[in-house]
Amino acid sequence: MLKKLLVIGYVWPEPTTTAAGCRMQQLLEAFLTFGYDITFASTASKTEYSLDLEKMGITEVPIQLNHSSFDAFVRELSPDLVLFDRFMVEEQFGWRVAEFAPQAIRILNTEDLHALRKAREEAHKKGKPFGIDDWKNHPMTLRETASMYRCDISLMISTYEMEILQQELNIPSNLLLYLPFMVDVSATSKDQFVPFEARKGFVSIGNGKHGPNIDAVKVLKQEIWPNVRKHLPNAEIHIYGAYLPQQVNEMHHPKSGFYIEGWADNVATVLKNARVVLAPLQFGAGIKGKLLDAMRVGTPSVTTKIGAEGMHADLPWNGTIADDWDEFAQAAVELHQGQELWEQAQKQGFELLRTFYDKQILQDQLKEQIQQLSKSLEIHRQQNFIGRLLQHQTMSSTKYMAKWIEEKNKG
């Protein structure tokens, strides 16, 4: 009999609009490869960009928040694994899974550390430097960390986030698994890259619902692009992203070579024909799918320390890292005009892909981790004392809040 995986999604995955959607698609494909019978459930509404899961052979089930119908559903399904997409979903459904499918391995897909992103954004808006204590003392950090302890394993996408969780919060390493974006390196060949002379211009990509992306477009428009145009008066930059707000659409200005394009049907095509990707991110967390996508098609990038965080360890970046906007613009011009520099950056990106993002290696590590948990789940949970403490009924605030909301809704 096939093993069963239940994925509880924060949203229905949209791989053509968000890095989180790509991440979820990669996870689903990995578990299909492992031979799992997958059910994907979500309280969200679908959009025109939602992935056709049934076409992949995955069962789709709509579910309700704060409703006991989920209890009967998960008991009958009796999954071997349950994957929570983000900590907020675990808060809502984790206690129900623990109570009505206790045999299931509970996996948290963090996407990124939401509290880290939030704390950085708040510091940025206040105009003050971010410090690690801003994150440690943020109320969302308590919620997110509690969710990790209640799960059997949490999937971490960033080496930096792995580091601070263990060094700053002392979270045991056996509760975390480093699993970044997974790239089919065997299908990525430098011979397929569009050559330097056949490319032109700059590209920036980012979903309009994501605060760091909107801020980055503003920085491009106000600080970086005017400087680039002084050196390259005929240069163009094309801004792509789904759900771009009006304030971004109003930045469209062809006379200065600044084009707001909106959603891109095929991100790879957009990236592979550009010379340089620009990503002046001032806050955020996790790792950046757009920068990884750029490496996959051989396109160098200029980004910030935040943009490259957790993506390259001690290896050279796929281009340039700069937090000063004048240096950022200068690096963009030099990469765009210097073929030798550009080709070296491309090689560095390809090396990063092979070193950190090899799909086969990462899938094998995920499969092995699940197999080990399956063999020793009871011991694993006994050793996780804080997790047991948080599961105890006197600590189950989320459980009783949900029950109260359900009764209130009945009234």
RODO-2510 file (C-alpha; in nm, 4 decimals, decimal comma):
residues 411
     n   res          X          Y          Z
     1     m     0,0000     0,0000     0,0000
     2     l     0,1215     0,3492    -0,0865
     3     k     0,2117     0,5728     0,2039
     4     k    -0,0070     0,8802     0,2424
     5     l     0,1055     1,2412     0,2639
     6     l    -0,1320     1,5185     0,3634
     7     v    -0,0144     1,8693     0,2768
     8     i    -0,2046     2,1525     0,4431
     9     g    -0,1352     2,4580     0,2320
    10     y    -0,1426     2,8190     0,3428
    11     v    -0,2483     2,8874    -0,0175
    12     w    -0,2885     2,6788    -0,3308
    13     p     0,0630     2,6802    -0,4813
    14     e     0,1384     2,9337    -0,7564
    15     p     0,4812     2,8405    -0,8979
    16     t     0,4567     3,1004    -1,1771
    17     t     0,4049     3,3914    -0,9343
    18     t     0,5974     3,3133    -0,6140
    19     a     0,9144     3,1407    -0,4981
    20     a     0,7028     2,9780    -0,2257
    21     g     0,4877     2,8253    -0,4987
    22     c     0,7987     2,6865    -0,6715
    23     r     0,9184     2,5487    -0,3406
    24     m     0,5895     2,3695    -0,2786
    25     q     0,5853     2,2275    -0,6305
    26     q     0,9373     2,0902    -0,5755
    27     l     0,8334     1,9270    -0,2484
    28     l     0,5260     1,7703    -0,4056
    29     e     0,7314     1,6351    -0,6958
    30     a     0,9848     1,4922    -0,4507
    31     f     0,7176     1,3043    -0,2534
    32     l     0,5618     1,1760    -0,5759
    33     t     0,9068     1,0429    -0,6661
    34     f     0,9208     0,8734    -0,3245
    35     g     0,5926     0,6977    -0,4114
    36     y     0,3502     0,8795    -0,1807
    37     d    -0,0227     0,9139    -0,2371
    38     i    -0,0652     1,2906    -0,1833
    39     t    -0,3670     1,4889    -0,0670
    40     f    -0,3398     1,8687    -0,0729
    41     a    -0,5831     2,0598     0,1477
    42     s    -0,6242     2,4327     0,1990
    43     t    -0,8675     2,6868     0,3407
    44     a    -0,7679     2,9392     0,0721
    45     s    -0,9409     3,0165    -0,2558
    46     k    -0,7783     2,9283    -0,5855
    47     t    -0,6626     3,1892    -0,8355
    48     e    -0,5938     3,1879    -1,2070
    49     y    -0,2285     3,1116    -1,1257
    50     s    -0,2954     2,8089    -0,9026
    51     l    -0,1129     2,4895    -0,9973
    52     d    -0,3288     2,2085    -1,1395
    53     l    -0,2564     1,9514    -0,8712
    54     e    -0,5023     1,6922    -0,9997
    55     k    -0,3082     1,6878    -1,3273
    56     m    -0,0071     1,5811    -1,1168
    57     g    -0,2110     1,2995    -0,9627
    58     i    -0,2662     1,4831    -0,6325
    59     t    -0,6065     1,4882    -0,4623
    60     e    -0,7384     1,8378    -0,3846
    61     v    -0,9547     1,8928    -0,0757
    62     p    -1,0965     2,2255     0,0488
    63     i    -1,1061     2,2489     0,4289
    64     q    -1,2471     2,4906     0,6861
    65     l    -1,0788     2,6838     0,9642
    66     n    -1,1867     2,6184     1,3231
    67     h    -1,4218     2,3389     1,2223
    68     s    -1,4468     1,9820     1,3503
    69     s    -1,5078     1,8516     0,9975
    70     f    -1,1288     1,8480     0,9613
    71     d    -1,1029     1,6072     1,2551
    72     a    -1,3172     1,3469     1,0806
    73     f    -1,1341     1,4093     0,7521
    74     v    -0,7831     1,3552     0,8897
    75     r    -0,8899     1,0563     1,1019
    76     e    -1,0386     0,8831     0,7970
    77     l    -0,7434     0,9726     0,5723
    78     s    -0,4983     0,8419     0,8367
    79     p    -0,1873     0,9938     0,6745
    80     d     0,1650     0,8690     0,7377
    81     l     0,3025     1,2213     0,7007
    82     v     0,1488     1,5645     0,7404
    83     l     0,3299     1,8672     0,5996
    84     f     0,2248     2,2094     0,7292
    85     d     0,2946     2,4904     0,4857
    86     r     0,4173     2,7706     0,7183
    87     f     0,3880     2,7960     1,0941
    88     m     0,0480     2,9700     1,0878
    89     v    -0,1029     2,6558     0,9337
    90     e     0,0547     2,4389     1,2042
    91     e    -0,0962     2,6667     1,4688
    92     q    -0,4397     2,6173     1,3178
    93     f    -0,4288     2,2462     1,2385
    94     g    -0,1324     2,0970     1,4269
    95     w    -0,3249     2,0091     1,7434
    96     r    -0,5986     1,8459     1,5379
    97     v    -0,3443     1,6308     1,3525
    98     a    -0,1733     1,5383     1,6812
    99     e    -0,5083     1,4353     1,8307
   100     f    -0,6757     1,2596     1,5360
   101     a    -0,3730     1,1281     1,3416
   102     p    -0,1084     1,0874     1,6147
   103     q     0,0844     0,8282     1,4143
   104     a     0,1634     1,0786     1,1375
   105     i     0,5083     1,2376     1,1162
   106     r     0,4559     1,6137     1,1425
   107     i     0,6734     1,8241     0,9083
   108     l     0,6885     2,2031     0,9061
   109     n     0,7787     2,3727     0,5783
   110     t     0,8963     2,7101     0,7067
   111     e     0,9499     2,8741     0,3629
   112     d     1,1518     3,1323     0,5537
   113     l     1,1616     3,2662     0,9072
   114     h     0,8574     3,4916     0,8986
   115     a     0,9527     3,6574     1,2268
   116     l     1,2969     3,7448     1,0908
   117     r     1,1438     3,9041     0,7830
   118     k     0,8896     4,0921     0,9947
   119     a     1,1468     4,2191     1,2446
   120     r     1,3732     4,3397     0,9654
   121     e     1,0865     4,5169     0,7915
   122     e     0,9833     4,6921     1,1121
   123     a     1,3406     4,8079     1,1768
   124     h     1,3671     4,9320     0,8176
   125     k     1,0452     5,1320     0,8431
   126     k     1,1693     5,2910     1,1659
   127     g     1,4959     5,3834     0,9948
   128     k     1,7127     5,1982     1,2451
   129     p     1,9723     4,9224     1,1992
   130     f     1,8444     4,5694     1,2492
   131     g     1,9997     4,3665     1,5295
   132     i     1,9583     3,9966     1,6032
   133     d     1,7887     4,0861     1,9333
   134     d     1,5098     4,2525     1,7323
   135     w     1,4294     3,9060     1,6006
   136     k     1,4838     3,7182     1,9268
   137     n     1,2490     3,9534     2,1116
   138     h     0,9808     3,9681     1,8432
   139     p     0,6479     3,8092     1,9516
   140     m     0,6200     3,6227     1,6221
   141     t     0,9501     3,4474     1,6978
   142     l     0,7868     3,2821     1,9992
   143     r     0,4988     3,1543     1,7864
   144     e     0,7233     3,0341     1,5058
   145     t     0,9672     2,8599     1,7377
   146     a     0,6850     2,6903     1,9289
   147     s     0,5556     2,5542     1,5997
   148     m     0,8971     2,4044     1,5216
   149     y     0,9096     2,2294     1,8575
   150     r     0,5599     2,0852     1,8101
   151     c     0,6670     1,9287     1,4783
   152     d     0,8973     1,6332     1,4314
   153     i     1,1142     1,8107     1,1743
   154     s     1,1244     2,1577     1,0175
   155     l     1,2501     2,2158     0,6642
   156     m     1,4891     2,5127     0,6504
   157     i     1,5699     2,6831     0,3242
   158     s     1,8568     2,9070     0,4388
   159     t     2,1929     2,8206     0,5955
   160     y     2,1814     3,1519     0,7827
   161     e     1,8468     3,0668     0,9396
   162     m     1,9741     2,7214     1,0364
   163     e     2,2661     2,8952     1,2066
   164     i     2,0715     3,1498     1,4114
   165     l     1,8095     2,8977     1,5237
   166     q     2,0793     2,6732     1,6656
   167     q     2,3220     2,9366     1,7945
   168     e     2,0797     3,2025     1,9192
   169     l     1,7812     2,9899     2,0288
   170     n     1,9555     2,6563     2,0931
   171     i     1,7048     2,4587     1,8873
   172     p     1,8303     2,0978     1,8624
   173     s     1,9776     2,0084     1,5235
   174     n     1,7659     1,6916     1,5035
   175     l     1,4533     1,9095     1,4727
   176     l     1,5867     2,0894     1,1631
   177     l     1,6654     1,9770     0,8092
   178     y     1,8449     2,2051     0,5641
   179     l     1,6541     2,1741     0,2383
   180     p     1,6921     2,4685    -0,0025
   181     f     1,5398     2,4968    -0,3486
   182     m     1,6118     2,1834    -0,5508
   183     v     1,7568     2,2228    -0,9012
   184     d     1,7965     1,9511    -1,1630
   185     v     2,1648     2,0277    -1,2164
   186     s     2,1998     1,7421    -1,4667
   187     a     1,9577     1,9250    -1,6979
   188     t     2,1416     2,2577    -1,6573
   189     s     2,4250     2,3018    -1,9035
   190     k     2,6488     2,6013    -1,9640
   191     d     2,6330     2,5151    -2,3328
   192     q     2,2624     2,6044    -2,3305
   193     f     2,3160     2,9542    -2,1899
   194     v     2,2463     3,2478    -2,4201
   195     p     2,5869     3,4131    -2,4862
   196     f     2,6820     3,7592    -2,3645
   197     e     2,6605     3,9284    -2,7041
   198     a     2,3060     3,7974    -2,7681
   199     r     2,1707     3,9532    -2,4475
   200     k     2,0911     4,3063    -2,3435
   201     g     1,9451     4,5115    -2,0604
   202     f     1,8449     4,4525    -1,7019
   203     v     1,5612     4,2644    -1,5332
   204     s     1,4084     4,2718    -1,1863
   205     i     1,1443     4,0226    -1,0716
   206     g     0,9237     4,0113    -0,7633
   207     n     0,5669     3,9340    -0,6574
   208     g     0,3753     4,2520    -0,5747
   209     k     0,2227     4,1064    -0,2568
   210     h     0,5686     4,0780    -0,0991
   211     g     0,6826     4,3933     0,0840
   212     p     1,0588     4,3565     0,0180
   213     n     0,9927     4,3438    -0,3574
   214     i     0,7930     4,6670    -0,3618
   215     d     1,0630     4,8411    -0,1612
   216     a     1,3262     4,7116    -0,4053
   217     v     1,1422     4,8569    -0,7061
   218     k     1,1261     5,1961    -0,5320
   219     v     1,5015     5,1837    -0,4676
   220     l     1,5659     5,0921    -0,8297
   221     k     1,3537     5,3780    -0,9559
   222     q     1,4774     5,6475    -0,7192
   223     e     1,8360     5,5565    -0,6306
   224     i     1,9924     5,3093    -0,8714
   225     w     1,8440     5,3480    -1,2174
   226     p     1,9214     5,7214    -1,2637
   227     n     2,2864     5,6412    -1,1868
   228     v     2,2921     5,3491    -1,4313
   229     r     2,1447     5,5669    -1,7080
   230     k     2,4196     5,8258    -1,6621
   231     h     2,6667     5,5628    -1,7788
   232     l     2,4337     5,3723    -2,0142
   233     p     2,1908     5,6320    -2,1578
   234     n     2,0128     5,3781    -2,3784
   235     a     1,9832     5,0988    -2,1222
   236     e     1,6486     4,9463    -2,0298
   237     i     1,5231     4,7690    -1,7203
   238     h     1,2096     4,5550    -1,7260
   239     i     1,0223     4,4915    -1,3994
   240     y     0,8192     4,1704    -1,3808
   241     g     0,5873     4,0340    -1,1149
   242     a     0,2318     3,9206    -1,0504
   243     y    -0,0019     4,1327    -0,8384
   244     l     0,1972     4,4552    -0,8842
   245     p     0,0197     4,7420    -0,7019
   246     q    -0,0805     5,0717    -0,8583
   247     q     0,2133     5,2574    -0,7033
   248     v     0,4508     5,0308    -0,8981
   249     n     0,2537     5,0429    -1,2240
   250     e     0,2722     5,4212    -1,2091
   251     m     0,6532     5,4010    -1,2206
   252     h     0,6376     5,2859    -1,5848
   253     h     0,8487     5,5387    -1,7769
   254     p     0,9755     5,4279    -2,1208
   255     k     1,1593     5,7565    -2,1820
   256     s     1,4013     5,6679    -1,9026
   257     g     1,4100     5,2997    -1,9991
   258     f     1,2097     5,1946    -1,6928
   259     y     0,9415     4,9435    -1,7963
   260     i     0,6802     4,7878    -1,5667
   261     e     0,5802     4,4645    -1,7410
   262     g     0,3663     4,2794    -1,4840
   263     w     0,3342     3,9024    -1,4703
   264     a     0,5749     3,6956    -1,6815
   265     d     0,4305     3,3789    -1,8311
   266     n     0,7788     3,2266    -1,8521
   267     v     1,0354     3,3604    -1,6061
   268     a     1,3185     3,1553    -1,7570
   269     t     1,2700     3,3188    -2,0984
   270     v     1,2726     3,6657    -1,9436
   271     l     1,5872     3,5945    -1,7431
   272     k     1,7901     3,4134    -2,0063
   273     n     1,7750     3,7026    -2,2532
   274     a     1,8796     3,9682    -2,0008
   275     r     2,2409     4,0431    -1,9177
   276     v     2,1973     4,1272    -1,5504
   277     v     1,9351     4,0780    -1,2792
   278     l     1,9027     4,3554    -1,0194
   279     a     1,7643     4,2825    -0,6713
   280     p     1,8285     4,5676    -0,4217
   281     l     1,6527     4,4002    -0,1282
   282     q     1,6768     4,5856     0,2040
   283     f     1,4870     4,3380     0,4220
   284     g     1,3466     3,9876     0,3986
   285     a     1,4361     3,6319     0,4944
   286     g     1,4878     3,2880     0,3423
   287     i     1,6612     3,2620     0,0071
   288     k     1,5610     3,4299    -0,3161
   289     g     1,4104     3,2111    -0,5863
   290     k     1,4587     3,4774    -0,8540
   291     l     1,8350     3,4828    -0,7935
   292     l     1,8500     3,1050    -0,8125
   293     d     1,6430     3,1134    -1,1332
   294     a     1,8956     3,3593    -1,2733
   295     m     2,1806     3,1164    -1,2022
   296     r     1,9887     2,8370    -1,3739
   297     v     1,9900     3,0283    -1,7045
   298     g     2,3375     3,1756    -1,6650
   299     t     2,2382     3,5322    -1,5792
   300     p     2,4595     3,7177    -1,3274
   301     s     2,2985     3,9378    -1,0627
   302     v     2,3674     4,2360    -0,8438
   303     t     2,2037     4,2155    -0,5034
   304     t     2,2494     4,3079    -0,1374
   305     k     2,3772     4,1106     0,1604
   306     i     2,0145     4,0377     0,2478
   307     g     1,9496     3,9218    -0,1095
   308     a     2,2410     3,6767    -0,1118
   309     e     2,2043     3,5710     0,2522
   310     g     2,2138     3,1983     0,3145
   311     m     2,2723     3,1189    -0,0532
   312     h     2,6455     3,0932    -0,1178
   313     a     2,8394     3,0241     0,2074
   314     d     3,2064     3,1059     0,1384
   315     l     3,1869     3,0692    -0,2395
   316     p     3,1929     3,3750    -0,4712
   317     w     2,8559     3,5206    -0,5656
   318     n     2,6950     3,4979    -0,9098
   319     g     2,7855     3,8625    -0,9743
   320     t     2,8202     4,1373    -0,7123
   321     i     2,6917     4,2040    -0,3589
   322     a     2,6576     4,5721    -0,2656
   323     d     2,4573     4,7625    -0,0044
   324     d     2,5666     5,1095    -0,1128
   325     w     2,3468     5,2259    -0,4007
   326     d     2,6264     5,4040    -0,5891
   327     e     2,8382     5,0888    -0,5704
   328     f     2,5339     4,8845    -0,6682
   329     a     2,4778     5,0939    -0,9831
   330     q     2,8483     5,0841    -1,0732
   331     a     2,8546     4,7051    -1,0353
   332     a     2,5468     4,6779    -1,2577
   333     v     2,7145     4,8842    -1,5309
   334     e     3,0411     4,6894    -1,5087
   335     l     2,8661     4,3523    -1,5320
   336     h     2,6527     4,4697    -1,8225
   337     q     2,9506     4,6011    -2,0199
   338     g     3,2355     4,3687    -1,9215
   339     q     3,2127     4,0344    -2,0979
   340     e     3,5046     3,8749    -1,9117
   341     l     3,3672     3,9811    -1,5725
   342     w     3,0175     3,8681    -1,6755
   343     e     3,1333     3,5234    -1,7883
   344     q     3,3287     3,4732    -1,4642
   345     a     3,0171     3,5603    -1,2623
   346     q     2,8172     3,3113    -1,4694
   347     k     3,0673     3,0352    -1,3892
   348     q     3,0422     3,1189    -1,0194
   349     g     2,6642     3,0866    -1,0352
   350     f     2,6885     2,7463    -1,1983
   351     e     2,9295     2,6341    -0,9259
   352     l     2,6809     2,7437    -0,6588
   353     l     2,4086     2,5360    -0,8235
   354     r     2,6239     2,2242    -0,8265
   355     t     2,7482     2,2736    -0,4697
   356     f     2,4295     2,3601    -0,2817
   357     y     2,1185     2,2997    -0,4913
   358     d     2,1548     1,9584    -0,6571
   359     k     1,8042     1,8122    -0,6652
   360     q     1,9098     1,4478    -0,6483
   361     i     2,1340     1,4951    -0,3449
   362     l     1,8729     1,7002    -0,1582
   363     q     1,5882     1,4594    -0,2356
   364     d     1,7989     1,1695    -0,1089
   365     q     1,8660     1,3563     0,2156
   366     l     1,4947     1,4291     0,2629
   367     k     1,4009     1,0670     0,1961
   368     e     1,6633     0,9397     0,4399
   369     q     1,5466     1,1798     0,7117
   370     i     1,1866     1,0607     0,6783
   371     q     1,2919     0,6976     0,6868
   372     q     1,4902     0,7554     1,0066
   373     l     1,1952     0,9333     1,1682
   374     s     0,9617     0,6498     1,0693
   375     k     1,1852     0,3969     1,2441
   376     s     1,2315     0,5926     1,5659
   377     l     0,9401     0,8373     1,5906
   378     e     0,8483     0,7515     1,9493
   379     i     1,2062     0,7942     2,0723
   380     h     1,2440     1,1142     1,8698
   381     r     0,9351     1,2625     2,0342
   382     q     1,0383     1,1504     2,3831
   383     q     1,3675     1,3367     2,3407
   384     n     1,1844     1,6529     2,2323
   385     f     1,0783     1,7571     2,5836
   386     i     0,9799     2,1128     2,4910
   387     g     0,7670     1,9791     2,2061
   388     r     0,5872     1,7478     2,4481
   389     l     0,5404     2,0366     2,6875
   390     l     0,3832     2,2506     2,4152
   391     q     0,1515     1,9666     2,3160
   392     h     0,0257     1,9336     2,6741
   393     q    -0,3331     2,0444     2,7142
   394     t    -0,2498     2,3185     2,9645
   395     m    -0,0298     2,4820     2,6990
   396     s    -0,2702     2,4286     2,4053
   397     s    -0,3988     2,7842     2,3704
   398     t    -0,4408     2,7449     1,9948
   399     k    -0,6551     2,4349     2,0437
   400     y    -0,8979     2,5926     2,2864
   401     m    -0,9121     2,9200     2,0978
   402     a    -1,0112     2,7214     1,7861
   403     k    -1,2785     2,5342     1,9806
   404     w    -1,4134     2,8626     2,1193
   405     i    -1,4262     3,0168     1,7693
   406     e    -1,6075     2,7094     1,6371
   407     e    -1,8735     2,7309     1,9088
   408     k    -1,9058     3,1056     1,8541
   409     n    -1,9576     3,0496     1,4800
   410     k    -2,2334     2,8005     1,5530
   411     g    -2,4154     3,0702     1,7438
***
